[in-house]
């Protein structure tokens, strides 16, 4: 589960950078749920797999960055009122 969280976290960060491009801010509406799923997988991977927590923690960090900064970007652009 931790590896899945990391892979989704990488895709979420790539999507986050796409959402920063002008006129592509709407992409954050697709990216934030994807990052939420990756965050869930990362947390489950960190809790249930005690041996290799590194990828799970990296996935948690990447997904959290994509969620918070992507949500802030939506708030600045008027996507969230």
DRENLO-425451 format. One record per residue: residue in one letter; z, x, y of N, C-alpha, C in turn. Coordinates in pm, whole numbers, padded with zeros to 5 digits, always signed. Atoms other than C-alpha are relative to their C-alpha. Example, Ala and Ser with C-alpha at 12.3 -4.5 7.8 and 13.67 -1.06 7.14 Angstrom:
BEGIN
A+00000+00089-00119+00780+01230-00450+00000+00090+00120
S-00006-00082-00119+00714+01367-00106+00073-00077+00109
***
This chain:
BEGIN
X+00000+00082-00119+00000+00000+00000+00000+00087+00125
X-00006-00088-00115+00072+00290+00234-00136+00056+00037
X+00135-00051-00026-00278+00430+00196-00086-00109+00063
X+00075+00111-00059-00424+00086+00272+00040-00020+00146
X-00047+00011-00137-00209+00068+00585-00058+00109+00088
X+00057-00112-00075-00335+00410+00693-00149-00023+00027
X+00144+00023-00017-00701+00320+00637-00024-00112+00102
X+00015+00109-00097-00665-00008+00825+00043+00048+00138
X-00044-00057-00128-00477+00182+01098-00109+00084+00065
X+00111-00080-00054-00769+00421+01138-00108-00092+00055
X+00100+00096-00049-01011+00128+01168+00050-00073+00125
X-00056+00070-00116-00775-00042+01414-00005+00088+00125
X+00008-00091-00115-00764+00266+01639-00144+00012+00047
X+00141-00003-00038-01143+00288+01631-00037-00129+00073
X+00024+00128-00067-01158-00082+01720+00067-00008+00135
X-00070-00004-00127-00903-00023+01995-00084+00073+00104
X+00083-00074-00095-01129+00237+02156-00127-00077+00034
X+00115+00086-00031-01426-00001+02128+00042-00108+00099
X-00050+00103-00092-01215-00265+02304+00027+00050+00140
X-00020-00057-00133-01157-00027+02595-00129+00008+00081
X+00129-00005-00069-01528-00020+02678-00018-00129+00080
X+00022+00122-00078-01612-00260+02962-00094-00097-00070
X+00071+00111+00061-01748-00595+02839+00020-00009-00152
X-00034+00010+00141-01611-00527+02490+00149-00027-00021
X-00141+00031+00010-01253-00632+02563+00029-00113-00097
X-00015+00110+00095-01308-00943+02350+00022+00052-00142
X-00014-00057+00134-01312-00710+02049+00147+00013-00040
X-00143-00007+00030-00932-00685+02078+00049-00126-00069
X-00038+00123+00070-00911-01048+01962-00023+00012-00151
X+00023-00025+00142-01052-00930+01629+00086+00116-00051
X-00068-00122+00039-00872-00598+01626+00151-00019-00018
X-00146+00017+00008-00514-00716+01683+00043-00064-00134
X-00040+00050+00134-00498-00934+01366-00024+00102-00112
X+00024-00105+00098-00654-00647+01168+00112+00103+00003
X-00109-00096-00013-00390-00409+01303+00132-00061-00050
X-00120+00066+00053-00119-00665+01219+00003+00005-00151
X+00009-00011+00146-00239-00668+00859+00030+00142-00045
X-00028-00139+00032-00236-00289+00853+00146+00036+00019
X-00142-00022-00024+00114-00288+00999+00084-00056-00116
X-00069+00061+00114+00230-00522+00723-00015+00087-00126
X+00021-00086+00116+00072-00302+00453+00077+00131+00013
X-00074-00125-00021+00225+00009+00609+00149-00017-00022
X-00144+00025+00019+00573-00142+00618+00032-00020-00148
X-00022+00020+00143+00544-00260+00258-00013+00130-00078
X+00017-00129+00067+00417+00082+00153+00117+00093+00024
X-00114-00087-00030+00705+00258+00328+00127-00047-00072
X-00122+00053+00063+00967+00028+00176-00004+00017-00151
X+00004+00002+00146+00845+00013-00183-00041+00131-00064
X+00040-00128+00057+00702+00363-00231+00079+00111+00069
X-00088-00099-00061+00979+00610-00159-00053+00143-00012
X+00047-00136+00024+00787+00914-00287-00095+00049+00109
X+00098-00043-00100+00496+00925-00040+00001-00098+00117
X-00013+00087-00116+00597+00766+00287-00090+00043+00116
X+00078-00055-00112+00375+00985+00511-00117-00086+00041
X+00113+00084-00039+00055+00779+00499+00044-00138+00051
X-00048+00131-00044+00252+00456+00537+00054+00006+00143
X-00054-00014-00135+00434+00581+00846-00112+00025+00100
X+00114-00023-00088+00109+00709+00996-00077-00130+00026
X+00066+00130-00017-00049+00367+00935+00079-00092+00091
X-00086+00082-00086+00250+00196+01098-00017+00040+00146
X+00012-00049-00138+00220+00415+01408-00137-00037+00058
X+00134+00030-00050-00158+00371+01440-00017-00150+00027
X+00013+00145-00018-00140-00006+01396+00084-00050+00116
X-00085+00041-00112+00149-00041+01640-00064+00037+00133
X+00070-00041-00123-00044+00155+01904-00115-00096+00029
X+00115+00090-00019-00352-00063+01849+00045-00139+00043
X-00048+00134-00035-00148-00385+01874+00052-00002+00143
X-00065+00004-00131+00057-00298+02183-00097+00031+00114
X+00091-00035-00109-00208-00128+02392-00118-00097+00004
X+00105+00102+00001-00478-00374+02282+00046-00131+00061
X-00055+00120-00063-00253-00665+02377+00018+00018+00150
X-00014-00028-00142-00179-00499+02711-00136-00005+00069
X+00136+00003-00055-00554-00456+02767-00048-00145+00014
X+00036+00141-00010-00608-00825+02694+00075-00067+00115
X-00079+00059-00108-00330-00915+02936-00056+00042+00136
X+00057-00046-00126-00483-00701+03211-00134-00067+00030
X+00132+00058-00019-00829-00847+03157+00000-00152+00011
X-00008+00145-00008-00706-01208+03161-00024-00070-00132
X+00021+00062+00130-00754-01266+02790+00123-00073-00051
X-00126+00066+00035-00386-01362+02749+00064-00043+00132
X-00060+00049-00126-00236-01581+03020+00148-00016-00013
***
